[in-house]
Amino acid sequence: LQLKYFVNHNISIVIKISMGFWQNVEDECEYLGITRKELAEKAGFSVHTISNGIKRDGMPAADLALRISKVLNVPLEKLLGVKDSNKITSITESEKQKQDKKLFSKYLPLVKKINQLEDESKKAVLTIIEKLK
């Protein structure tokens, strides 16, 4: 299984996953002698969540996966079955600068138009932009 995350149209990160997350959780619980119920209580979710995850062989939400990882004291990468996690590279500073430069170039004409507005209109535009968050 491969998960592909697109950072933007030029950069993507591929993570290869061997076994299913929930199978790895089951294996760790068995190794540690922890029941599903105990894991669920310690991580703050229902046993039903584990059963559904195993049946569907799906991925949990990121926060749940992290909580399970912490309860089991196992790196999240191991539960995810990520191989060669040290090969996963982050976006370099120069790539970030290129992205920022593209954004700046893209929105500069709009910023110039806003800058030409009367103060009252500028405030209105900024208020609208703030409401979009």
GIMO-V975814 format. One record per backbone hydrogen bond with DSSP energy under -0.5 kcal/mol. CO is the residue of the C=O (numbers start at 1). NH is the residue of the N-H. Records with the same first field share a line. If there is no record, write none. Layout:
CO->NH + NH
This chain:
1->17
3->5 + 15
5->7 + 13
11->7 + 8
13->5
15->3
16->83
20->24
21->25
22->26
23->27
24->28
25->29
26->30
27->31
28->32
29->33 + 34
35->39
36->40
37->41
38->42
39->43
40->44 + 45
46->49 + 50
47->51
48->52
49->53
50->54
51->55
52->56
53->57 + 58
61->65
62->66
63->67
64->68
65->69
66->70
67->71
68->72
69->73 + 74
75->78 + 79
76->80
77->81 + 82
78->81
81->18
84->87
85->88
87->89
92->96
93->97
94->98
95->99
96->100
97->101
98->102
99->103
100->104
101->105
102->106
103->107
104->108
105->109
107->111
108->112
109->113
110->114
111->115
112->116
114->117
118->122
119->123
120->124
121->125
122->126
123->127
124->128
125->129
126->130
127->131
128->132
129->132
130->133
